[in-house]
Amino acid sequence: MKLSNTPVDSLMMFDRQIFIKRDDLLHPEFSGNKARKFAYFLAHDFPGAKKLIGYGSPQANSLYSMSALAKLKGWTLDFYVDHIAAQVKSQTEGNYVEACANGANVIDLSERHDREGRSCEEYIKEKALIDETQALFVPEGGRCEYAEFGVAQLAREIVDWAVQANLEQLKVFLPSGTGTTALFLNKYFIESGSNIRVLTCACVGGDEYLNLQFTQLSQFKTFYPEIISLPKKYHFGKLYRECYEMWQRIDKQGIRFELLYDPVGWIALEAYLKSASEQTSIIYIHQGGLLGNASMLPRYKRKFG
């Protein structure tokens, strides 16, 4: 099971060479940032654990990866969601379908009479965890201290590659949801004395929301990555023509990306490079998550052709 040491390729975008850390080539059940975030759980034993509990979107990459983790470890998985749309239930492929095939118990809180206005996280902490003595709770998107274990390995790989490539100036870019990977990468670079720094953009909730996520992971602002503000507000999961067109531009370069985070990431990176004065080398972290394209790509094709 390949969970580290991915190659670095490159492509030409925005009239310059962009390096790509190919984390999409990790094991398909844990590809991209989920492989890094869940590496701790794969590398360690949890003798008292029998269940994994998480929450998020029914189409999230984390749902599928957590289902694969639970199956591998012999655990059950309870995954809480706000709502499961009819179109999601009718799909024949994608994260939700594959997670259910792995035995995931996806719990729709809109059908729970005792929800009483609670968010997924609140419901889990106030209701679900009360009687669970053998469960491991993983916050949305793997936003927890366990993620630092695998992200540090990713950071070491980047440092080693930069030395081999003789790059004295390097910036790492990746789009963010909870910002977990971006923060722990930047933290490692700073603590190890490297001059590599992390750039990111907010794909969920905007810059203020992303900064809030950083505060829940570390109280030290020196570790926070630089957030690139987007040219416009993008609502998470909504379809935008420019996102589809950006995805198609990258796809023509021969490396396929997912359609939820990466198009927004590339739009942000283009805006940054247009305004940046220095010619620092950029390495883009491929987020994996290509299984989600099974549901996203048909939506884009229906809307934009």
C-alpha positions as CSV (number, residue, x, y, z in Angstrom):
1,M,0.0,0.0,0.0
2,K,1.8,3.1,-1.3
3,L,1.2,5.9,1.2
4,S,4.4,8.1,0.8
5,N,7.2,9.1,-1.5
6,T,5.2,10.3,-4.6
7,P,7.0,11.6,-7.6
8,V,7.1,15.2,-8.8
9,D,6.1,16.1,-12.3
10,S,5.6,19.5,-13.9
11,L,3.3,21.2,-16.4
12,M,3.2,24.6,-18.1
13,M,0.5,26.9,-16.8
14,F,0.3,30.7,-16.9
15,D,3.5,30.9,-19.1
16,R,5.7,29.2,-16.5
17,Q,6.6,25.8,-15.2
18,I,4.6,24.5,-12.2
19,F,5.9,21.5,-10.3
20,I,3.2,18.9,-9.2
21,K,3.6,16.7,-6.2
22,R,1.7,13.7,-7.4
23,D,-0.1,12.6,-4.2
24,D,-2.9,11.4,-6.5
25,L,-0.6,8.4,-7.2
26,L,-0.9,7.2,-3.6
27,H,-3.0,4.1,-2.9
28,P,-6.5,4.8,-4.4
29,E,-8.4,4.3,-1.2
30,F,-6.3,6.9,0.5
31,S,-5.1,9.1,-2.3
32,G,-4.1,12.8,-1.9
33,N,-4.4,14.6,1.3
34,K,-6.5,11.9,3.0
35,A,-3.6,9.5,2.8
36,R,-1.5,12.0,4.6
37,K,-4.1,12.9,7.2
38,F,-5.0,9.3,8.0
39,A,-1.5,8.0,8.0
40,Y,-1.3,8.0,11.8
41,F,-4.4,5.7,12.0
42,L,-2.8,3.3,9.4
43,A,0.6,3.2,11.1
44,H,-0.6,2.7,14.7
45,D,-2.8,0.2,16.6
46,F,-5.8,1.2,18.6
47,P,-6.5,-1.9,20.8
48,G,-9.7,-0.6,22.4
49,A,-11.3,0.8,19.2
50,K,-14.1,-0.8,17.4
51,K,-15.8,2.1,15.7
52,L,-14.8,5.2,13.7
53,I,-17.0,8.3,13.8
54,G,-16.9,11.2,11.5
55,Y,-19.0,13.8,9.7
56,G,-19.1,15.9,6.6
57,S,-20.6,15.8,3.1
58,P,-22.1,12.6,1.7
59,Q,-19.9,13.2,-1.3
60,A,-16.7,13.9,0.6
61,N,-13.4,12.2,-0.1
62,S,-13.0,11.8,3.6
63,L,-16.1,9.6,3.7
64,Y,-14.7,7.1,1.3
65,S,-11.2,7.1,2.9
66,M,-12.7,6.7,6.3
67,S,-14.8,3.8,5.1
68,A,-11.6,2.2,3.6
69,L,-9.8,2.8,6.9
70,A,-12.5,1.2,9.0
71,K,-12.8,-1.8,6.7
72,L,-9.0,-2.3,6.8
73,K,-8.9,-2.0,10.6
74,G,-12.0,-4.2,11.1
75,W,-14.0,-1.2,12.6
76,T,-17.5,0.0,11.8
77,L,-18.0,3.6,10.6
78,D,-20.7,6.0,11.5
79,F,-20.5,9.1,9.3
80,Y,-23.0,11.9,10.0
81,V,-24.3,14.3,7.3
82,D,-26.7,17.2,7.3
83,H,-28.7,15.7,4.5
84,I,-28.4,13.2,1.6
85,A,-29.9,14.6,-1.6
86,A,-32.0,12.2,-3.8
87,Q,-29.5,12.6,-6.6
88,V,-26.7,11.4,-4.4
89,K,-28.7,8.3,-3.3
90,S,-29.4,7.5,-7.0
91,Q,-25.8,7.6,-8.1
92,T,-24.1,4.4,-9.2
93,E,-20.5,5.6,-8.6
94,G,-18.6,8.1,-6.5
95,N,-17.5,8.6,-2.8
96,Y,-21.0,7.9,-1.3
97,V,-21.6,4.7,-3.3
98,E,-18.1,3.3,-2.7
99,A,-18.3,4.2,1.0
100,C,-21.6,2.4,1.4
101,A,-20.1,-0.6,-0.4
102,N,-17.3,-0.6,2.2
103,G,-20.0,-0.9,4.9
104,A,-20.2,2.8,6.0
105,N,-23.2,3.7,8.0
106,V,-24.1,7.2,6.6
107,I,-26.5,8.9,9.0
108,D,-28.7,11.6,7.7
109,L,-29.4,14.0,10.6
110,S,-32.3,15.6,8.8
111,E,-34.2,12.4,9.6
112,R,-33.3,12.4,13.3
113,H,-36.1,13.7,15.6
114,D,-33.6,14.4,18.4
115,R,-31.4,16.6,16.3
116,E,-33.0,19.8,17.8
117,G,-31.0,22.2,15.5
118,R,-27.6,20.7,16.3
119,S,-24.8,20.8,13.8
120,C,-23.2,17.4,12.9
121,E,-20.3,18.0,15.3
122,E,-22.6,19.1,18.1
123,Y,-24.8,16.1,17.6
124,I,-21.9,13.7,17.7
125,K,-20.4,15.2,20.9
126,E,-23.7,15.7,22.7
127,K,-25.6,12.6,21.6
128,A,-23.6,10.0,19.7
129,L,-20.4,9.9,21.8
130,I,-22.1,9.7,25.2
131,D,-22.4,5.9,25.2
132,E,-19.4,5.2,22.9
133,T,-16.5,4.0,24.9
134,Q,-14.7,2.2,22.0
135,A,-15.0,4.8,19.3
136,L,-12.5,7.1,17.6
137,F,-13.9,10.5,16.6
138,V,-12.3,12.2,13.6
139,P,-13.4,15.9,13.0
140,E,-14.5,17.0,9.5
141,G,-11.9,16.5,6.8
142,G,-9.4,15.0,9.3
143,R,-8.9,18.3,11.1
144,C,-7.1,17.0,14.2
145,E,-3.7,16.6,15.7
146,Y,-3.4,13.1,14.3
147,A,-3.0,14.6,10.8
148,E,0.3,16.1,11.6
149,F,2.0,12.7,11.6
150,G,1.4,12.1,7.9
151,V,1.6,15.7,6.8
152,A,5.1,15.9,8.3
153,Q,6.1,13.0,6.1
154,L,4.9,15.0,3.1
155,A,6.9,18.0,4.2
156,R,10.0,15.9,4.5
157,E,9.6,14.6,1.0
158,I,9.2,18.1,-0.4
159,V,12.3,19.3,1.5
160,D,14.4,16.3,0.1
161,W,13.1,16.9,-3.4
162,A,13.9,20.7,-3.2
163,V,17.5,19.8,-2.2
164,Q,17.9,17.3,-5.0
165,A,16.4,19.8,-7.5
166,N,18.8,22.5,-6.2
167,L,15.9,24.9,-5.6
168,E,16.9,27.6,-3.1
169,Q,13.5,29.4,-3.2
170,L,10.3,27.3,-3.2
171,K,6.7,27.9,-2.3
172,V,4.2,25.1,-1.8
173,F,0.6,25.7,-3.0
174,L,-2.6,23.8,-2.2
175,P,-6.3,24.7,-1.9
176,S,-7.8,24.3,1.5
177,G,-11.0,23.2,3.1
178,T,-10.2,23.0,6.8
179,G,-6.6,24.1,6.2
180,T,-5.1,21.2,8.1
181,T,-2.6,20.1,5.5
182,A,-1.5,23.6,4.7
183,L,-0.9,24.5,8.4
184,F,1.0,21.4,9.4
185,L,3.1,21.7,6.2
186,N,4.0,25.3,7.0
187,K,4.6,24.4,10.7
188,Y,7.1,21.7,9.7
189,F,9.0,24.0,7.3
190,I,9.3,26.7,10.0
191,E,10.3,24.3,12.8
192,S,12.9,22.5,10.7
193,G,14.6,25.7,9.6
194,S,13.6,25.4,6.0
195,N,12.9,28.6,3.9
196,I,10.1,26.8,2.1
197,R,6.7,28.4,2.8
198,V,3.1,27.5,2.1
199,L,0.5,29.4,0.1
200,T,-3.2,28.4,0.1
201,C,-6.7,29.6,-0.6
202,A,-10.0,29.1,1.0
203,C,-12.4,26.8,-0.9
204,V,-14.9,26.7,2.0
205,G,-16.3,29.7,3.8
206,G,-13.8,32.4,2.8
207,D,-10.5,33.7,4.3
208,E,-12.0,34.5,7.7
209,Y,-13.3,31.0,8.0
210,L,-10.0,29.5,7.0
211,N,-8.1,31.6,9.6
212,L,-10.6,30.3,12.2
213,Q,-9.7,26.8,11.3
214,F,-6.0,27.6,11.7
215,T,-6.7,28.8,15.3
216,Q,-8.3,25.5,16.2
217,L,-5.2,23.7,15.1
218,S,-2.5,26.0,16.6
219,Q,-2.4,29.1,18.7
220,F,0.9,30.2,17.1
221,K,0.1,32.6,14.2
222,T,3.7,32.2,12.9
223,F,2.8,28.8,11.7
224,Y,-0.2,30.0,9.6
225,P,0.2,29.8,5.8
226,E,-0.3,32.8,3.6
227,I,-3.9,32.9,2.3
228,I,-4.3,34.0,-1.3
229,S,-7.6,35.9,-1.6
230,L,-9.7,34.8,-4.5
231,P,-10.8,37.2,-7.3
232,K,-14.4,36.5,-6.4
233,K,-16.5,34.5,-3.9
234,Y,-17.0,30.9,-4.8
235,H,-19.7,29.0,-2.9
236,F,-18.5,25.5,-2.1
237,G,-19.9,22.8,-4.4
238,K,-21.6,25.3,-6.7
239,L,-20.8,25.1,-10.4
240,Y,-18.9,27.9,-12.1
241,R,-18.1,28.2,-15.8
242,E,-14.6,29.5,-15.1
243,C,-13.9,26.6,-12.8
244,Y,-14.8,24.1,-15.5
245,E,-12.8,26.0,-18.0
246,M,-9.8,26.1,-15.7
247,W,-10.1,22.3,-15.1
248,Q,-10.2,21.7,-18.8
249,R,-7.0,23.8,-19.4
250,I,-5.1,21.8,-16.8
251,D,-6.5,18.5,-18.1
252,K,-5.1,19.2,-21.5
253,Q,-1.6,19.3,-19.9
254,G,-2.0,15.6,-19.1
255,I,-2.6,15.5,-15.4
256,R,-6.2,15.0,-14.2
257,F,-7.3,16.9,-11.1
258,E,-10.6,16.8,-9.1
259,L,-13.3,19.3,-9.7
260,L,-14.3,20.6,-6.3
261,Y,-11.1,22.2,-4.8
262,D,-8.5,22.2,-7.6
263,P,-10.2,24.5,-10.1
264,V,-10.5,27.2,-7.4
265,G,-7.0,26.5,-6.3
266,W,-5.6,27.0,-9.8
267,I,-7.7,30.2,-10.2
268,A,-6.1,31.5,-7.0
269,L,-2.6,30.5,-8.1
270,E,-3.0,32.3,-11.4
271,A,-4.1,35.5,-9.6
272,Y,-1.1,35.2,-7.2
273,L,1.4,34.7,-10.0
274,K,0.1,37.7,-11.9
275,S,0.6,39.9,-8.9
276,A,3.8,38.4,-7.5
277,S,7.0,40.3,-8.2
278,E,9.5,37.4,-7.6
279,Q,9.9,34.3,-9.7
280,T,10.0,31.8,-6.9
281,S,9.5,28.2,-8.0
282,I,6.0,26.7,-7.2
283,I,5.1,23.2,-6.3
284,Y,1.4,22.4,-6.3
285,I,0.2,19.5,-4.1
286,H,-2.2,17.3,-6.0
287,Q,-5.1,16.7,-3.6
288,G,-6.2,13.4,-5.1
289,G,-9.9,12.9,-4.7
290,L,-10.5,11.9,-8.3
291,L,-13.3,9.5,-7.3
292,G,-15.5,12.6,-6.7
293,N,-15.3,13.5,-10.4
294,A,-17.8,10.6,-11.1
295,S,-20.5,12.9,-9.7
296,M,-19.1,16.3,-10.4
297,L,-18.1,15.9,-14.1
298,P,-21.7,14.9,-15.2
299,R,-23.0,17.9,-13.4
300,Y,-20.6,20.2,-15.2
301,K,-21.3,18.6,-18.6
302,R,-25.1,19.0,-18.1
303,K,-24.8,22.7,-17.2
304,F,-22.0,23.8,-19.6
305,G,-21.7,21.1,-22.2
